[in-house]
Amino acid sequence: MNAGGRWTRAAAGAAVGAVLVWLVVVALRGGWDTADPMASVLGGAAALVALLLALRSNAVPEPEQLACELARQVVRIEQVHFSELIGGDLSCLIDLEFTASAHGHVAAPPSAGRLETISDFYRQLSPGRLVITGTAHVGLSQDAGTGKSVTAVALVLRLAGSRQAGEAVPLRLSAPSWPGGSITAWLRTELADVWRLRPGDADLLLQAHLVVPVIDGLDEMDPGPTLGHASRAAALLTEINAFQRGTERAPVVLACRWPQYESLTLQDVHARTVTRIQLAQVTAEGARAYLEHRVADSAIGQERWQPVLDALFPRSASTAVPELQRALDTPWRLALAVRVYQERTPAGEYCRSPRDLLALATSGSIYEHLLERYIPASLASASRGPLHRMTPDRAQHHLAYLACYLHGNSTRRAVAGRVMSSTDLVLHELWPAAGPRRAPYAQKVLGVAMSLVGAATTAVLERLTGHSWKEVLLAALIFACPVFAVVVSFPWFGAWPSPRRINVRQIRTRRGRADLTGVLIVTILLTTLAGIFSGFISGLQLGLLIGVSAATGITGELGGWLLVQNGEPVTDPRDPVRADTTSLVITAVVFTGACTAAGALGGWSPQWLSVSVAFSLAFAAPAASVRYLALLLCTRRDLPWRLSSFLHTCHEVGILRSAGHAYQFRHRELQDHLAIRAGLSPHS
């Protein structure tokens, strides 16, 4: 903040302090306008609100400042994701090659490039509209696993890491999670939900054109390799073509498999005014170099993998195995081979010999063999968490259940007005996996149970305070009936509950402390005014009571406004449910404490404690974390009780990857394999 802003804030703060002192002094001297105390109270409140607005007017950040902070967050998060995609060893990154072609009114780009210089290549494009695909490839998996996601994430990481002032910040989006509507609206939602920006700050970035979307997984939006005009992918491309920056098409990056994008192009449904790059297959020399660095960097590793190395890039033509060269020509398949053939027994011995890959490649069954054994090999590497105590068959059953659920969503299934994602596993949005109605009904049952707990608490306290059983029963019924009615008919039992989040970390920032200072000043002053006004009307005790109640309400409202705003972006898919649970507990404790204190000041009985507990439980019923609990109760046979820990451990061992607040299978081929294994065809 500049010097002028600091002086303005200091002056406004001094003015607020002066008003506070004046209000207290006038009240103590009896100088309130007793003829019209309401006018005095409202006048003081209006002045305080005006001063608060003056305080906050200087806290509005510049778009460039927001972009710098967002770029730092993007680099921090995407570094982790990039490491996950390439298996955790950055030194073994395959420098993929690609060819480029221009489509539409585009400045001629270089005709070729490499992954290492992808950011330099992108900065030469005008406009910055890029489509990433593989190349035409013969085989069941087409161009799956050629490195499209790796290239997209590498581009995001390097553009954000070397960002200059005025450049847009790349933001990665998952195409299957597109909610419909414009790209701008999608970015606004992503900035708020995943990156935890205030709506106003998100609008500042978008209005300044300081965000460029990097959309991955266009091919995963619809089932089948052939996409047409009616597909979701075509609808998204229409929005991409309508995405403008002034009078020009706005920058955007898109990743898609070659067959799906070709089918759209043949029907004249494709991205306009773009540069398209096609990633080449990994050469035999590149595959050998990768294995030498990754697993054959010791005497034992060299001995085990030498037959494979010679078959890939031999010193003599007699040892070449062309089938193996074709089978291991993508980064994904190389990663599969390494994971499966580096698996060890509990005693430390290797489970398999890499030499077996030669015969499997010759028979044409190597890919299915690797997919079948990838999950058991990954599960065996878990040393802690639920997977360590779970049999491989049980773990695969849970994963297959989730894969089949995602498979069912690939037909554009809609639940409660929302088109379901065929790739994302979001904990608080996973409840349709139990059926579209079971989890919501179970949530209402939980709400009723919570209200009954409150009624039971009331009955116990009534009995402990000496009331008869008849009075106890009457009190419980009088209390339980209205709460039961409220719970059952909750108008805010939304189909898609949004997690709440209390962000105390922002108190560490200058802006967060300034906001909190303003909130506390206004809260204290309005509470004082409410108490003094009530005291004039009804006496000191009731005035103090109403003041405490007003403090609770105002603090809740303003505190909620403050604490759910800008915060750390979602880096762990478990965070939303955890944060929602934490916010429920904190809110219940504060509300219960305030109500109990108010009851004590008013000379009332301990039933205030039971009332506050009961209403805390009842009003917690519509929460996202309670919906998640309902899902767990409805899927006892198919999903583990510790579902979040199970998915997190699968993420740690490489079966899943994270994308903001969602888990995804590390590769779509793995998800489809599990669905097929469970008796479902991924494209039926």
N, C-alpha and C positions, 0 to 999 in steps of 0.2 A: 504494500500500500504506500502511496506517496505521502509527502509531508503534509500537504493540504488535507488529505483524507484523515490522517492521524489527528490534526488539530481540530477538524470538524467533529470527529468522534469524541475527542476529549471535551470539547465545549458542550456537546449534547449530553454527555455523561454528567458533567457538572450541573447542567440545567435540571436533569432528572433528580440528582441528589438534592438540589435546592428545593424542588417541588416536594420531595419526600419530607424534608425537614419542616417545610412550611405546613404541610398537612398535619403532621404530628403536633407541632406547636399550637396550631389553631385549635385542634381537637382538645388538647390538654387545658387550654385556657377557656374552653367553652365558647369559642368564637365562631362556631358553625352557624350558618344561617338557619336558625331553628324554625323560622317561618316556612322555609322551603329547603329542608335538608336534601331532598332528591336533586335539586338543581346544583347544590354544592358538590354532591358526590359525582353526578354526571359530568359537571364541568371539569372536575379534577381528572376523571377518567379519560375524557376527551383529550385533555392536554397531554396525558401520559401516552396515549396511543399515538398522538402526533409526534411526540418525541421518539417513541420506538421506531416509527417509520423513518424518522431522520437518521436514527442509528443504523438501520438496516440499509438505507439507500447507499451508504458508502461501502457496504459489504458485498455488493454485486461484483463478481469477478469479470475480468476481461476474457473474451473467447480464447485468445492466445494462451492465457494462463491456464484455462481449463484444458485446452488441447495438450499443453506440455505435461500436465499431471496425468491426463488420460493416456498419453503415449508411454509414460513411465510405467503405469499399471499394465498396459498391454504387453510391454517387453517382459515384465516380471512374470506374468501369467503364461504367455505364449512360449517362453523358454522352457517351462515345465512341460507344456503340452508337446512341444517339438521333441524334447528328449524322450517322451513316452512313445511318440510315433516311430522313432528310429531305434527303439530298443534300449535307450539309456546310455549309449556309447557315442558321444559326439565325434570322437576321433575316427569312427568307422562310417561316416556319412558318405553315401555314394553320390558323386557329382554328376547328376543326371544331365543328359543333353536334350535339346529340343530344337525343333524348326518352327519358324514363325511365318505367318501370312496375314495380310491386311484385308479387311472386308468393310467396304464403305469408304466414306471420306476420312481417311486416316493417313497421317504422315507416315511415310514409308519406314517401317521398323527394320532393325537388323534381321537378316534372314535366318539366323540361328543364335543359340546361346547356351549357357550352362546354369545349373542351379546356383553355383557359387556367385554368379554375377546377376542374379534375377532382379535385384533391386535397381541396379544400374540400367538394365534392359527396360524395366517398367518406367523409369523416369524419362526415358527417351520417347515414350509413346505420347501422342497427342491426337485425340483425347486419351486419358488414362483408363481405357476400357479394354479389359483382357479376358479371354476365355482360355482355360487350361483343360486340355483333354489328353488322352493317350493316343496311340496310333492304331490303325486297323490290325487286328491280331487274330489269328486262327486258334480256336480252342473254346472250351466250355466257358471259361472265365473272361473271355474277350480281353479287354485291357485293364481288368481289375488288378489293383495293387501296383500300378506302374509309378506311383508317387505323386498323384495329383494333390492329395491332401498335404503331403510333405512339402510340395512346392508352394501351395497356398500359404501354409503356416510359415515357411521360410521367408516368403515375401512379406507377410505381416510383420514378422520379427525384425527383418532388416530395414524395412521402411520406417517402422516405429523407432527402432534403435538409432537410426541416423537421421531422424527427422530434423528439418530446418524450419525456422520461423515461417509461418504461413502455409506450410504443407499440411495436407489432410492426414488424419490418423487412421490407419487401416483397422477395421473392426470385423472380426470373423463371425459369420452367421451360418447357421445350419439350415439349408434349404427345406428339409422336411418339416422344420418347425415354423415355417412361414405361416402367420395367422390369417393371411389374406389382407387386402388393402395395399396402400402405397408403400414404396420402399422407405420413404421418410417416416411414415407412421411406425413401421417395423423398427427402424433405427431408434426412434424415440422410446419405444417400449423396451428395447434391448439396453439402451443407456440407463434407463430407470431401474429395470428389474435385475439385470446382471451386473452392471457397472456402478449402480447405486448413486446415480446423479440426480439432483433435483430436477423436476420437470422444466423449470425455467432455465437451468444451466444446459440441459439437453437441447432446448430450443435455441439457445445462443450458439451452440456448436453447429447445429444443423443450418441455421440461418447464415452463418459465416462459411458454410461449406467446408468445414474442417473435419469431416468424417467421410471415409470412403468404405463402402461395404465390400467385404470379401466373402462371397456366398459359396459354400462348399456343399456338394451332395445333391446337385440338381437331378441326377439320375435316380436318386433314392426316393423321390417324391411320389412316384407311380410304379405299379408293378409292371414287369415285362420290359424287354429291350426296345420295344417300338412305342414311341410317344406321339400323340396326335394333337389336334386343335383343342380337344376337350380335356386334356390332361392338366393337372395342377402345375406341371413344369411349364407348359405353354402359357398358363395364366401368369406365372411368375415372370416369364420372359417379357410378357406384355407390360408388366409394371416396370421392369428394368428398362425397357425402351422408352417408357414415359418418364423415367427418372431424369430430371433436368437440373442444370445449374445455369440459371438465367435463360439464355436462348440456345444454349448448347447442351448436348447430352452429358450427363454427369458421370464422373469416373466410377467404375465398378469392376470388380474381379469376380469371375465365375468359374467354378470347377465342375466338370461333368465327364462321365464316361463317353468314349468315342461312339459306340452304337446308338445310344440315346440321343446324343447331340446331332448325329448324322440324320437320324430319323426325323428330328424336328426341322433340320435344315432342308431336307428334301420336300417338306411340306410348307416351306417358306415361313416357318415359325422359329426364329432364332434371334440372337442378340444383334442389334444393328450398330454399325459404326464401331467395330471392335478389331483388335488384333488377336489372332488365335495362335496359340502355341501347342504343339503336339509333342508330348514326351516320348522319347525313344526307349526301346527296351534296353535293359542292362546287357552290355556286351559280355562275352565269355571272359574276356580279360578283366573287366570290371567286377564280375562275380568272383573271380579268383582272388583279386586284390581285397575284396571285402572279407572273404573268409580267412585270408591270411592275417588280416589285422584283427579280426573278431575272435577266431577260435584256434587258428593254427600259428599262434605267436609263441609257442613253447615247444620243447622237444616232444612231449607226449601229444600235444595238439597237432603238431606237424605229422607225426606218425599216424594218428587216427584219420586225419582228413586228407592225407596225401593222395589216395586213390580218387577222391572227388576233385581235388585241385588239378590232377593230371587229366581227368576226364573233361574238365571245363576248358582249360587253356593249356593243352599239352605241349611238351617240348618236341614230340614227334606225333605225326598224324595217326599212328597205330593205336594210341591210347585215348583218342578223342571219342566222346559219346555224345553225338548231336542231340539225342533225346534229352539228356540231362541238361545240356546247354539251353534248350528251349524250355525245359521245366523250371529252371531257376533263373529266368530272365527278368524278374521283377523284384523290387526291394521286399515286397510282402512275402513272396515265396522263399526268398533267402532267409528272412527272419523266422519263418515257420521251420525251415530245416535246422537252423541253429538251435531254436528252443527245443525241438523234439529230440535231436541227437546229442544235445548236451545234458539231457536229464540224467540224474544220478539216483542210485538207490540210497536208502538210509545209511548204508555202510560206506557210501562214497564212491561206489563203482558205477561206471557208465552203463546205462540200460541198453543201449543199442550201438551198433557200429555204423559209422557213416558210409562204409563200403556198400551197405544194403541199398543205398540210394541209386546206385547204378542199375541194379536189376529192376527196381521199382520204376525207374524212368523208362527203361526198355519196354516194360509191360504196359506203360501208360497209366499206372495207378498211383503215381507218386503224390499227386495233389490231394486226392481223397485220403491217402494214407497219412499225410501230414496234418490235414484238418482233423482227422479222427483222433489223432494222438496229441494235438496241440493243447487241448484243455486239460487232459490228465497230466501232461508234463508241466503245465503251468500250476495246476493245483498242488503238485508234488513239491513245488518250490516254496509254498506258503509255510512259514515257520511259526506263525501265530495267527490269532483271529479265528473266526468261525470255520474257515476252510481247514485249519489245522486239526480240528476235532470232527470234521465231517467226512463221510466216505465219498470217494470220487463219484460214485453212481448217484448219490443224493445231491451232490453239488451240481452235477450235470442235469439232473431233473429240474432243479430250480432255474438254471440258466435256460434250459429248453422251454420251460413254461413262459419265461419272459420273451424268448425269441418267437414263440408262437403268438404271443400277444402282439408283438410288434408286426409280425407277419399279417395278422388280421387287420391291422391299421393300414396296411399298404393298399387296401381297396378304397381309400378315401372315406373310411368310416368316421361318422360324426357322432359325438356324445355330448348332450346338453349344449348343442349349438356350436361346438368346437370340432374342427377336423383334427383327428388324432395323428400324432407323429409316428412314423414307421421306423424311427431310429433312436429317439430320445427316451431315456428312462429318468423321469423327474419324480422324486419321491412323493411330493405332495400332490402330484398330478397322475399318479400311477393307479389310483383307485378304480378306474374302469377295468383293470385286469381282473377284478373280482366279479365283474358284471356291472352293467350300467346303473343298476338300482340297489344292489346289495349294500355297498359301502355307505351311500347316503342314508339308507334306512337304519343301518347299524349305528351311524353317527347320531341319529335322533334317539335311538334306544340308549346310547351312552349319555345323551343329554338328560333323558328321563332319569337314568340311574344317578346322575349327578344331583338332580333336584331332590331325589329321595334321600341321598346322603345328607343334604342340607336339612331336610325335614327330620331325619333321625338325630342330627346334632341339636336341633331345636328341642326335640323331645327330651334328650338326655339332660340338657341344661335346665329345662323346666323342672324336671324331676329332682335334680340336684339342689335347686333353689327352694324345695319344700312344697311344690304344688302336688295336687292329687293326680292319680292316674287319669281320671276323667279330664282334668284340665290339660294334662300332658297330651292326651290323644287329640283333644280339641285344638290345641295350639299347633300340633303337627299337621292336622288336616287343613286348618285355616292357612297355614303357610305353604303346604305342599300343593294344594289345588291351583292357586294362581301361578306358582312357579312352573308346575307341570304344564299348564295351559300355555305359558309363555314359551317354554322349550319346544313343545310340539308344533306350535304355530309360528316359530321364528321366521319373520319375514326376511331376515338376512342370512338364512341358511342357504347361501349361494351354492350353485352347482360346482363352481370352481373357487374354493376359498383361497385367498391370497395370504401367504405367510406374513406375519408382522415381525418387525425387527427393531430391537433397541440398540442403537449404535452409540456406545459410550466412548468409542475410540476417537470420535471427532473432537472430543474435549481437548485432545492433545494439540489440535490445530488452532491457529490464531483466529480463523473465522469461526470455528466451533465455539471457542471460548467467548468471542464477542456476541454470538447469537445467544448463548446460554446466559450471559450477563444481562442482556436485554430482557430475556424471558423471566429471569428471576426478579428483576426490578419491577416489571409490570405485575407479576404475580403477587409479590409482597404488597405493592401499593393497592391493587384492586382488592386483595383480601382485607387489608386494613380498612379500606373504605366500606366494604361490605359489612365488616364487623361493627364499625362505628355507627353506620347507618342503622343496623339492626338494634344496636344498643339504645339509640335514641328512641326507637319505636317500642321495643319490648323489654328493655332492661339489659343489664350487663351480661348475665349468664347466657341468655338466649343469643345475645349479640355475639358473644365469644364462640358459641356453638356454631352459629351460622357462618362466622368468619372462618372457623376450621373447615366447615363443609365447603365453603367457597374456595378455600385454598386447595382442597382436594380436587374439586372439579376443574378449576383453572389450571392447576399444575398438570392434571391429567391431559387436558386439551393441548396446552402449550408445550408440555413435555413430549406428548405424542408427535406434535408438529415438528419439534426440534429433533427428536432422537431417531426418527425413521428416515431422515434425509441423507445427504451425502455421507457415504461411508466406504468401507473397503469393498471392492468388487467381489462377487461370488467366485471363489476359487475351489471350493469343496462342495460337491453336490449335496452333502449332508447339512450344510449350513442353514438353508432356509427352514427346514423342520426344527433343527436345534434352536435357531433364533426365535422361531414362533413359540416353542415350548418355554424358552427362557422368558420371553415377554409376558406369557400367560402367568408364569410363577411370580414374576416381579410385580405385575399389575395386581394380582390377587393379594400379595403380601401388603402392598401399599394401601389398597382399598380396604382390606380387613383391618389394618392398623389404624387408618384414619377413621373408619366407622366405629371401631372400639373406643378410640380416644374421644370421639364426639359423643358417644353414648355415656362415657364416664363423666364428661363435663356436664352433660344434661341430667345426671343423676339417675340414669336408667339402668335396667338390669343387664346381666351378662348375655341376655338373648341377642344383644346387638352383635356379639361375636358370631353366633350361629347364623344370623341373618346375612352378615357380610360374607361368611364362608359359603353359604348356600348360593347367594347371588353371584359370587365369583365363579363357582363351579358352573352355574347355569349359563352365564354369559360367556364362558369358555367353550361351550358346546359347539358353536359354529366354526371353531378355529381349524386352520389347515392341519395342525398337528393331531387334532382329534379325528379328522378325516383319515389321516395316515394310520392312526391306531385302529380305526374301523376296517381299513384294508387288511391289516395284519390279522385281525380277528376273523375275517371272512376267507382268508387263504391259508388256513393252518396246515392243510395237507400239501400245498404246492409251493409255498414260499416260507423261508425261515423266519422265526420270530424276530431275530436280530437282522432284519433285511438290510438296513443301512450299513451295518458292519460287514455283512456278507458282500455287498456290492463294492464297498471300499476295498476289501481284501482282494476281490477279483480285479479291481483297478490296479492295485499294487503289483500283482503278479502278471499283468499284461493281458488279461482277458478282456477287460473293459478299458475305455479311455474316458476322460472327462471333457465336457464342452460347456463351460459356464456352470449353470446349476443342474446340468443333465449328465448322466452316464450314457455312453454308447458302447456297443460292441466294437472292439478294436478295428475290425474290418467287417464290411457288409457280407463278405463271403463266409465269415465265421458265423454270423447270425443266421444266414440262409442254411448253412450246413446243420445247425442245431434244429432249425425248423423242419428240415427234411428228415433228420434223424428221428424226430418225434412223429413222423408220419404226415407231414404237411409239405406241399410243394410251394416254394416261395413265390412262384409266378402263376399259381393256379387261379 
